[in-house]
Amino acid sequence: MARQLLQQCLECEAWTLATTCPSCGSKAQAAAPLKWSPEDHRASIRRKMYNVESPEWAANLATLPSLDQMKESQLALEEE
């Protein structure tokens, strides 16, 4: 079951409580984002669960290329 009960169909925009639309049978998604609060009392539990303090977690995060690499790739695209 979805983390949020109210779902909306991506195709016909019908409202449902299921993840598939009863009208057209296509996929439904959460109608609104989950609520978040800065005073989240479970944040420390989630940090422990995902082990975000470990160096391995930080090393696996996506990184952007350097500014020089982005400039070089842009120049190469413009030359083509």
CYANA upper distance limits for C-alpha pairs under 8 A (distance plus 0.5 A):
  1 MET  CA      5 LEU  CA      8.43
  1 MET  CA     18 ALA  CA      8.07
  1 MET  CA     19 THR  CA      8.05
  2 ALA  CA     18 ALA  CA      8.32
  2 ALA  CA     19 THR  CA      7.46
  2 ALA  CA     30 ALA  CA      8.27
  4 GLN  CA     30 ALA  CA      6.77
  4 GLN  CA     34 LEU  CA      7.63
  5 LEU  CA     17 LEU  CA      5.95
  5 LEU  CA     18 ALA  CA      8.13
  5 LEU  CA     30 ALA  CA      8.02
  6 LEU  CA     15 TRP  CA      7.64
  6 LEU  CA     16 THR  CA      6.66
  6 LEU  CA     17 LEU  CA      5.58
  6 LEU  CA     18 ALA  CA      8.38
  6 LEU  CA     30 ALA  CA      6.76
  6 LEU  CA     31 ALA  CA      6.49
  7 GLN  CA     15 TRP  CA      6.39
  7 GLN  CA     16 THR  CA      5.76
  7 GLN  CA     17 LEU  CA      6.08
  7 GLN  CA     18 ALA  CA      7.18
  7 GLN  CA     19 THR  CA      7.14
  7 GLN  CA     28 ALA  CA      6.20
  7 GLN  CA     29 GLN  CA      5.64
  7 GLN  CA     30 ALA  CA      4.99
  7 GLN  CA     31 ALA  CA      5.45
  8 GLN  CA     13 GLU  CA      6.10
  8 GLN  CA     14 ALA  CA      6.15
  8 GLN  CA     15 TRP  CA      5.15
  8 GLN  CA     16 THR  CA      6.65
  8 GLN  CA     21 CYS  CA      8.33
  8 GLN  CA     28 ALA  CA      5.58
  8 GLN  CA     29 GLN  CA      6.00
  8 GLN  CA     30 ALA  CA      6.78
  8 GLN  CA     31 ALA  CA      5.83
  9 CYS  CA     13 GLU  CA      4.98
  9 CYS  CA     14 ALA  CA      5.72
  9 CYS  CA     15 TRP  CA      6.95
  9 CYS  CA     16 THR  CA      8.09
  9 CYS  CA     20 THR  CA      7.91
  9 CYS  CA     21 CYS  CA      6.21
  9 CYS  CA     26 SER  CA      7.37
  9 CYS  CA     27 LYS  CA      6.54
  9 CYS  CA     28 ALA  CA      4.50
  9 CYS  CA     29 GLN  CA      6.91
 10 LEU  CA     26 SER  CA      7.73
 10 LEU  CA     27 LYS  CA      6.76
 10 LEU  CA     28 ALA  CA      6.10
 10 LEU  CA     29 GLN  CA      7.44
 11 GLU  CA     24 CYS  CA      8.36
 11 GLU  CA     26 SER  CA      7.23
 11 GLU  CA     27 LYS  CA      8.31
 12 CYS  CA     23 SER  CA      8.49
 12 CYS  CA     24 CYS  CA      7.70
 14 ALA  CA     21 CYS  CA      7.65
 14 ALA  CA     23 SER  CA      7.88
 15 TRP  CA     21 CYS  CA      8.33
 16 THR  CA     21 CYS  CA      7.09
 16 THR  CA     22 PRO  CA      7.92
 16 THR  CA     28 ALA  CA      8.36
 18 ALA  CA     28 ALA  CA      7.89
 19 THR  CA     27 LYS  CA      6.62
 19 THR  CA     28 ALA  CA      5.40
 19 THR  CA     29 GLN  CA      7.00
 20 THR  CA     25 GLY  CA      6.21
 20 THR  CA     26 SER  CA      6.13
 20 THR  CA     27 LYS  CA      5.21
 20 THR  CA     28 ALA  CA      5.74
 21 CYS  CA     25 GLY  CA      5.17
 21 CYS  CA     26 SER  CA      5.93
 21 CYS  CA     27 LYS  CA      6.64
 21 CYS  CA     28 ALA  CA      6.41
 36 TRP  CA     40 ASP  CA      7.79
 42 ARG  CA     46 ARG  CA      6.93
 43 ALA  CA     47 ARG  CA      6.66
 44 SER  CA     48 LYS  CA      6.76
 45 ILE  CA     49 MET  CA      6.61
 46 ARG  CA     50 TYR  CA      6.61
 47 ARG  CA     51 ASN  CA      6.22
 47 ARG  CA     52 VAL  CA      5.96
 47 ARG  CA     53 GLU  CA      8.01
 48 LYS  CA     52 VAL  CA      7.29
 48 LYS  CA     53 GLU  CA      8.40
 51 ASN  CA     57 TRP  CA      7.46
 52 VAL  CA     57 TRP  CA      6.17
 52 VAL  CA     58 ALA  CA      7.68
 53 GLU  CA     57 TRP  CA      7.72
 53 GLU  CA     58 ALA  CA      8.36
 54 SER  CA     58 ALA  CA      7.45
 55 PRO  CA     59 ALA  CA      6.67
 56 GLU  CA     60 ASN  CA      6.78
 57 TRP  CA     61 LEU  CA      7.31
 65 PRO  CA     69 GLN  CA      6.56
 65 PRO  CA     70 MET  CA      6.90
 66 SER  CA     70 MET  CA      6.85
 67 LEU  CA     71 LYS  CA      6.71
 68 ASP  CA     72 GLU  CA      6.67
 69 GLN  CA     73 SER  CA      6.67
 70 MET  CA     74 GLN  CA      6.63
 71 LYS  CA     75 LEU  CA      6.65
 72 GLU  CA     76 ALA  CA      6.66
 73 SER  CA     77 LEU  CA      6.71
 74 GLN  CA     78 GLU  CA      6.73
 75 LEU  CA     79 GLU  CA      6.73
 76 ALA  CA     80 GLU  CA      7.05
